[in-house]
Amino acid sequence: METNIQVDESAAGQNEIDESLYSRQLYVLGHEAMKRMGASNVLIVGLKGLGVEIAKNIALAGVKSLTLYDPAPAAISDLSSQFFLHLDDVGKPRAAVTAPRVAELNAYTPVSVLESTSLTSDLSQFDKFQVVVLTNTPLKDQKIIADYLHQKGIYVVIADTFGLFGSIFCDFGKQFTVLDATGENPVSGIVAGIDEEGLVSALDEVRHGLEDGDFVTFTEVVGMEKLNNSEPRKVTVKGPYTFSIGDVSGLGQYKSGGMYTQVKMPKFIDFKPLTAAQQQPDFLISDYAKFDRPQQLHVGFQALHAFYETHGFLPRPQNKEDAAIVIGAAKAFAEQQKIDIDMDEKLLAELSFQATGDLSPMAAFFGGLAAQEVLKAVSGKFHPIVQWMYFDSLESLPTNSPRSEELCKPMNSRYDGQIAVFGREFQDKIANINEFLVGAGAIGCEMLKNWAMIGLATGPKGKISVADLDSIEKSNLNRQFLFRPKDVGSMKSDTAAAAVTAMNPDLEGHIVTFKDRVGQDTEHIFDEQFWRQLDGVTNALDNVDARTYVDRRCVFFRKPLLESGTLGTKGNTQVILPFMTESYSSSQDPPEQSFPMCTLRSFPNKIEHTIAWGRELFESYFVKPAETVNLYLTQPNYIESTLKQGGNEKATLETIREFLVTDKPLSFEDCIIWARLQFEKQYNNAIQQLLYNFPKDSVSSSGAPFWSGPKRAPDPLKFDPKNPYHMGFVVAGANLHAFNYGINNKGDASTYQKVLDNMIIPDFTPSSSVKIQADDSEPDPNANNGSTFDDNAELQNITDSLPAPEKLAGFKLQPVEFEKDDDTNHHIDFITAASNLRAENYKIELADRHKTKFIAGKIIPAIATTTALVTGLVVLEFYKIVDENKDIEQYKNGFVNLALPFFGFSEPIGSPQATYKGKEGDVKIDKLWDRFEVEDITLQELIDQFEAKGLSITMLSSGVSLLYASFFPKAKLAEKYPMKLSKLVETVSKKPIPEHQKNVIFEICVEDQTEEDVEVPYIMMKMS
């Protein structure tokens, strides 16, 4: 069956994808999906906050063309969320002033304005678009346009937000084809057996990872050869290690081997047109704690539109008469459509009260969501929303700030869209917050934009601090939307701050930037005074270590922290609140996947193994040897200290000799020779040696074939200069070797050919003395090679052959600093060639440069849509923190996956509590947020203070220094008891306490009145 994704194949074929710009997004969508996007024309109707969010995300993603329509004059209230409008744009047509600013985002996506007096007078004007997005559009126009688009096979997305309420509707026509519903990499694995009933077994303790209804294909099966490369077979899961593929009669009897690979099969979905879908709605649940909310809001949104069509304006903030009309209209609609529903009049009244509200975080949430649906429509990648989704964040309403018709009425202010929902008093609270943003990358840019729109820190006491040590690179421009090509090379924190100040001039003088990492080495910058002045912290970081550090500081200074992250279409948010929730560090992400060394060295069976091996080969050729040689040349007595340490001293000395004496190149031609010999060493000689140790017909101790299961028997490679990976290895290797020695590359193709033609490759004979580890469960026979080496004469001979460092004064090697994003430096080229050559050895399917770069560079896939949506969720939680009077039940940690799509929200986990038996009964403590605070008293005074609480200190430490233990000798204790705590720390650690440090932390072990060990918080000593 043919797919119905509308693509101009000729345009798609001509549209080369700029990987330096789209690198992170490519790992989310893939080349084919992006080519389809690059052949699509999209129209966006309505350019208030929601519409421009969608336009921004689609422009960054890259479509063939983006057309905008909104002839209405901009109002000052638009500035609550429309970040591309300036104050002097008020009164001008929204589309005319917005289009050139959207166009700046991506040179590959031209932006134009649709000139039309009426959208519904000539529906043929829609015919040139693949997708039409309707926002801020009256319902009667939605119906006319959407029904026409359905008939024409043009995809439509409709989105609206009213204060803290929002909705989205998708219609992608009949038999819409989803090519890849999840975007996850296809599952693959090794077959251990297939019985006569079609039951497939995976290797022992290796889960197959398949689900019922998946399809798989097979390769390399021995015995059932007809199964290899045949039509995909449907899977029925029988257990975590077994699955059935149905009838296998006539295929022979399974003997050995085989690989299974999941095949993504197309899925076909029928969408109803808008008119029919309104009467018989299908809902995607956005929050399972509000399971009955979608039906209520579906009726309520119809009533809001009916109110607008009747009155020409939306219900006024907190106006009870308008709310009563909306409630009546909702009941009438439900009765007309025969919808059996108990109306939640309080909910509908709130919807009416907030109808004129225009909130930046809601626009961000639905802007990211709607843009992703547009990309799904034109690419067929990921599963679309079928067909309605409603979402609200009523928990963000303040309980501590009054709302009334007077307090929520328009003030002719840029914040009117927010005041309509929260009132003026809450707006004043937001304006006087002191917030710290750690990171100004993708999430940081979106966060600052939202903060600018909501007026954060624009009051007399307000302040935003932004820290980021990075400068802007071209690849950032695809998702860090505050930056433009002219900003490449500038510092992120400064550029982002300037950009949002231009969006909202009220921020002038309220943003402070830091071009420093937030960590232990900058605690003199981000000192105690800095942390204590903050009202809260928001993380916008991309690594666990940095997040953990900031989290620990927030716990120490008892500051609320908003945490978030994205991974492709997945995103998460977390709220950390003093004395209420656990912290970020309370739970840990699973460790990064690693591969057994034995597998990488000798028995790879998938491309990830060979890429990891290629990355390690890169380090062992171009990084570690140069660093070792430089240590030898610069550190006095380096040889003596190396020999004393033990370990691989022989290998270290041989490396120095190799790179300073035997293989030291004098010309670029020498570098070519070196690279060609490395090819021979790795892909011919090493494989011959492996097959000598374990011939292809060898068997294990149990009598089973050695080369079976995960072990794939390799074959040596014969160098072929016409093979691009063979030659690529030599070219990249020669250039990197030359870089180590500062040799200029003067070689062209003829130089390489001449050198290779004149080379004589030494014959290789395997050695019986070489030992190779056969299995990870066995000890490595070479693990102690070097540490037990005791031939001092040979070590001395190697040492004597080395040139004295003083004779090479000024000479040093230049280690290669791995950089994945420079396409001219040969780094990824070398790893790609190295990996694919090893894959050739083992008959593993090769990986292109793009996939190799992704894995070797540990690139985090990213797309602007997820970033926008996640940041919107964070700011909705920020509102709650500003309110300061909410129970833990009102806060939400979130997890989303836009590919599925899936939304999950949960109450944060409470902070850990404990109880100990004091002198006056049970004492409750918060193990995370509580602490004992003391002055710089003596050790004896500290012990006495705790005895008064009913606690006996048995051990006291600070950092790695053990300061006191009850088992110390009495004489030693007598010396310590009268010491001030600061003196005790300095005496034991033999280091002075840094001047900028205002506190010292002590960990204690104590017993309570029951003489049982109890867990209690740490002690914080305040320095005088």
Secondary structure, 3 states (H helix, E strand, C coil): CCCCCCCCHHHHHHCCCCHHHHHHHHHHHHHHHHHHHCCCEEEEECCCHHHHHHHHHHHHHCCCEEEEECCCECCHHHHHCCCCCCHHHCCCEHHHHHHHHHHCCCCCCCEEECCCCCCCCCHHHHCCCCEEEEECCCHHHHHHHHHHHHHHCCEEEEEEEECCEEEEEEECCCCEEECECCCCCCCEEEEEEECCCCEEEECCCCCCCCCCCCEEEEECCECCHHHECCCCEECEEEECCEEECCCCCCCCCCCECCEEEEECCCEEECCCCHHHHHHCCCEECCCHHHCCHHHHHHHHHHHHHHHHHHHCCCCCCCCHHHHHHHHHHHHHHHHHCCCCCCCCHHHHHHHHHCCCCCCHHHHHHHHHHHHHHHHHHHHCECCCCCCEEEEECHHHCCCCCCCCHHHHCCCCCCCHHHHHHHCHHHHHHHHCCEEEEECCCHHHHHHHHHHHHHCCCCCCCCEEEEECCCECCHHHHHCCCCCCHHHCCCEHHHHHHHHHHHHCHHHCCCEEEECCCCCHHHCCCCCHHHHHCCCEEEECCCCHHHHHHHHHHHHHHCCCEEEEEEECCEEEEEEECCCCECCHHHCCCCCCCCCCHHHHHHCCCCHHHHHHHHHHHHHHHHCHHHHHHHHHHHCCCHHHHHHHHCCCHHHHHHHHHHHHHHCCCCCHHHHHHHHHHHHHHHHHHHHHHHHHHCCCCCECCCCCECCCCCCCCCCCCCCCCCCHHHHHHHHHHHHHHHHHHCCCCCCCHHHHHHHHHHCCCCCCCCCCCCCCCCCCCCCCCCCCCCCCCCCHHHHHHHHHHCCCHHHHCCCCCCCCCCCCCCCCCCHHHHHHHHHHHHHHHHCCCCCCHHHHHHHHCCCCCCCHHHHHHHHHHHHHHHHHHHHCCCCHHHCCEEEEECCCCEEEEECCCECCEEEEEECCEEEEEECCCCCEEECCCEHHHHHHHHHHHCCEEEEEEECCEEEEECCCCHHHHHHHCCCEHHHHHHHHHCCCCCCCCCEEEEEEEEECCCCCEECCCCEEEECC
